[in-house]
């Protein structure tokens, strides 16, 4: 009998390794996990979706659902590992599996398989997707020295903006007025298109998939030409629109450690929404130690609030009407012991010199860190002449140590599981039948939401295209007729731990069998049989 494989935390997953892990999970626990592809990427890789629930208690779409995605930014590979930790826990921990009787978890562990594959193999410059744009003096990233990675190349130049760090000459840092040199130019390893000796710039157009959602969207430099332009995010948005049972969302990233919530327009949110998100954030902080903050405050304190149009937080809250959080798992700085508050408070020189020295010392002490430093080595560049290639790739700062993700992913999984317990939950109570005259019966009761979240969850859900009312209906056999009240009650929403009264009058013979059925996409379904007597 196949077993659920252990998670690989000593390195990052390639696409083939990720696919093999998910397929092994599906083979080991077909009773709990179904594996599908949302879409094929432009390079032919699948965007895998793992649906986890207990089908003996209902179809996945008939239960409240929690959604988790990761690795939208190519180099933020730790998010994939954290998402796999959630899958592994749901499949192997019997105490946790009880949740699958009443909940569904949708997990997309790698939103951007093409970008991630480029990052985990070549580790060249990329955000989500990079497209080569041939232009004069445009540098095309390429592995020139054949070591399998795209690193940096440097060469001496009296006018160069960089100097060797006086404490650790392996590092190049921005030159200061009293630096004596030698001075250097530095560029990504690669060849230069149509080089004429003038200033060099990267010959790539960069896309950020997390500026790609149709919410407060604007055509920023790294956004798409139009929302949902790229097939991976388009498929995810369609899935989210089509599954209105989703009541919460998580997006795993790898910035300075924090839990980010939506900022809202002009930094304002309805008090009820903000209060609920702060309560959820407090649970996360207690379990994980991550600092909660609004996404607009994810910055150095003296800078103005940042704006991230088209990001997933804004889409989840404003368009879907659900609490959606970004979990920033950390990076090389956090692995080296630099706390989020210290990183944000530091000036650029401290970050470039002191913090990078600390990171490099950590890498020296932990040679298994994927930072992958290489000594500077002379290389005869066909256009620049003598250069040195080495250092590390441009994306390695974003990579935390895998063992730190192994520890933190246990805590973030616990947060997700505890938050999932807050889901809306439909219940029927105080149901009774009373004969009021010959052949006429009154049916009374209550429909309640016994969950912590309202059925709308966020106030923005009322105007969402995913919004549906709470429906309560009588199911009657042939010969039983409703003579008063509507056959189906529809309530726009039920607040947390609240109820609404129900009443019907029916014409029927004694001992007729009926049932009351209540449902809401984000709160589940319940049906109670009754006998008229």
Helices and strands as residue ranges (DSSP letters): H 15-28, E 33-40, E 46-52, G 55-57, G 60-62, E 64-70, H 78-92, H 94-97, G 98-101, E 103-108, H 113-121, E 129-132, E 138-141, E 152-156, E 162-164, E 172-174, E 183-188, E 190-193, E 201-202, E 204-207, G 209-211, H 231-242, E 246-253, E 258-261, G 265-267, H 271-288, E 292-294, G 295-297, H 312-314, I 315-320, E 323-328, H 332-335, H 340-345, H 348-349, I 350-355, H 356-365, E 374-381, E 385-391, G 396-398, H 402-420, E 426-437, E 440-449, G 459-463, E 470-476, E 481-484, E 488-491, E 498-507, E 513-520, E 524-531
